[in-house]
Amino acid sequence: MISRLPPFKFLNRIAQQRSIKFKNFHSSRHVHQPLDESPHRTISFLNQSMLTALRRNLSLEALHLFRKQLQWGFAGNIDQVTVAIVLKACCGDSKLGCQIHAFAISSGFICHVTVPNSLMNMYCKAGLFDRALAVFENLNNPDVVSWNTVLSGFKRSDDAFKFACRMNFTGVAFDAVTCTTVLSFCSDREGFIIGFQMHSRILKCGLDCEVFVGNALISMYSRCCRLLEARRVFDELRSKDLVSLNAMLSGYAQEGDSGLEAILVFLEMLREGMKLDHVSCTGAISACGHEKELELGRQIHSLVVKIGYDTHVKVCNVLISTYSKCEEIKDAKLVFESITDRNVVSWTTMISISEEDATSLFNEMRRDGIYPNDVTFVGLIHDISMKNPVEEGQTIHGVCIKTSFLSELNVSNSLITMYAKFESMMDSMKVFEELKYREIISWNSLISGYDQNGLWQEALQTFLLALMECQPNEFTFGSVLSSIASAEAISMRHGQRCHSHILKLGLNTNPIVSSALLDMYAKRGSIGESLGVFSETPVKNQVAWTAIISAHARHGDYEAVMNSFKEMEGGGTKPDSITFLVVLTACGRKGMVDTGYHLFNSMVKDHLIEPSPEHYSSMVDMLGRAGRLKEAEEFVGQIPGGAGLSVLQSLLGACRIHGNVDMAKRLAAALIEMEPMESGSYVLMSNLYAEKGEWEKVAKIRKGMRERGVRKEIGFSWVDAGDADDDSMRLHGFSSDDKSHPKALEIYRMAVSLGLEMKFLEEERRREKVFAAL
């Protein structure tokens, strides 16, 4: 409690200074002119005059009336209600409020519970919650208003819930304000449990008939993503106001996949003739963005203009976002340019959708006097990552350091991702190491960066370190399983360990995780495990089907590839470009050229998928394998951006198989010009000449390789020969005639034994066929 504070001269001086700025000072004669003429007016008249001033938003006038009363020496005309009113007039001004606090103590009005309640409210609005709590703790008999005032001042939900429990244990009956205040803190899983219990108490106490309590319940359930419960409360409301409809509309709009329901609520509002406000407009427009309903969005935009909300900055911000989601960037820019009072959200939204102009917009924003927030930097860093200008990224990194935004975790995570896309994992690691605290998103950014840059062992090592600090989520497993799938040198037992961890966490039904698991097992040769994961996937989406089709293709089961593809289409799941690429590759390896042509045409005409260079490459490989080299060469000419190294090498290999020397020469010349140090082209031409018996040309090619310093890459294989403990991440790699392993002699003996057994089995099968023929 504050007992000694500056004299009331300070209050007089502040009031005079603020009165100079007040535009409606002339209205004071309507408020306190009778008081000037007759200072002996009653307490009730003074209180009524001050309340009248507050209702007109003339807080300075209310303070002026109070000051006059003290100047005239009529302190007897002041009671606890007067003090409560003047505290309200402070409007969160802590200096004025502290002086009123001192006056309340010296005058004895602090003993009336109304005054401490107003004091606590003032301190909460001034951001001095500790002082409000100190006032509360000194109360002998706090009433429900006292409890509610302090409850509303908490910042953290945990503290608010503890205080509400204390209130309950003390025996204070919850009223409607208590319930709505507690519900406002419920937003996560724990909050949902508290909110659900509060809902039960509301029903028990009969407070569900209060419309604002129902509105608070709808908002709580919406925040906790429990839209069915929110809708049930909404339908059970006896009377609905604009807040009720807005709460339901916003709940649907924020969910993302309930845009249609949001639009239906908005149409209901229109049918009932409800007067719309900016919340209604933003909810409906946002829903159109989620559903990509451009035309309906334009109609609502017209309605917004008609009812006068087209200049409202929040409405305009949502309009920009909606037009960008519908890929109408030009309209989004027009809305942005029409905003007269752009805020940080306006600029941030525009920066996030303007990859080419992101940096210039950011600079313009700063010139406009708008200070960026962490979301601004996240959007800007993402745009720079897409354009890949390293210098710009480093500049923004410097700005983040200078403006202290590097302490914001989401900004640091974005920088880790940005440097990973720049293929600068050293810089990503440096940002990561400078983090004061790390959450799973930070670890995910680093693991994903290593995976994308082909540093798969580093990705696995980082994952193992992350397990010591925090619990992994679906994105963590998605990245690390991708690394295990891609790295031949990592034991598959690490993948099996990940699978066990996934089962413990209950993430095995997550589509991201199940697809990554399926792909990992398929790439590492465990088709049975892939099929097991696929069968356990509850919702077989496009990614799951593509993964299992790819698994069959890798194992040469082309019949299963085509059956799965047909089953996928028959079940109503549309294949995407990756699915078609997998199936086309399988057709090429099986020699099903006609089927491949049919699928390629179906992809373009029926599914409206634009062929990528990879699709053309697959068709070239398929035609080359079938010996239709001229058609393959025609497809090479159709590849957008020109044929790559792998395509030309594939066609060159087909030329070797089918003996087309002329085409092979053209392709070899193109390949050597493209990659003069790549050994594959030389080797393929050398083998082609060798098969034709042209040994002089073979010698010439090999001499050219020696002169240029081109060395043939040695082919490696890997074998998993031990337990996957934490220190043995690598498999043993070996090449032809390799004797580097300490047990090389035993390995060669086993290889000879296996070879003999294979020959014996082959001879047995040959004999069985002979006997069957007889």
Secondary structure by P-SEA (a helix, b strand, c coil): cccccccaaaaaaaaaaaaaacccccccccccccccccccccaaaaaaaaaaaaaacaaaaaaaaaaaaaaacccccccaaaaaaaaaacccaaaaaaaaaaaaaaacccccaaaaaaaaaaaaaacaaaaaaaaaaacccccaaaaaaaaaacccaaaaaaaaaaaaaacccccaaaaaaaaaacccaaaaaaaaaaaaaaaaacccccaaaaaaaaaaaaaacaaaaaaaaaaacccccaaaaaaaaaaaaaaccaaaaaaaaaaaaaaacccccaaaaaaaaaaaaaacaaaaaaaaaaaaaaacccccaaaaaaaaaaaaaacaaaaaaaaaaacccccaaaaaaaaaacccaaaaaaaaaaaacccccaaaaaaaaaaaaaacaaaaaaaaaaaaaaacccccaaaaaaaaaaaaaaccaaaaaaaaaacccccaaaaaaaaaaaaaacaaaaaaaaaaaaaacccccaaaaaaaaaaaaacccccaaaaaaaaaaaaaacccccaaaaaaaaaaaaaaccaaaaaaaaaacccccaaaaaaaaaaaaaacaaaaaaaaaaaaaaacccccaaaaaaaaaaaaaacaaaaaaaaaaaacccccccccaaaaaaaaaaaaaacaaaaaaaaaaaccccccaaaaaaaaaaaaaacaaaaaaaaaaaaaaaccccaaaaaaaaaaaaaacaaaaaaaaaaaaaaaccccbbbbbbbbccccccccccccccccccccccaaaaaaaaaaaaaaaaaaaaaaaaaaaaaaac
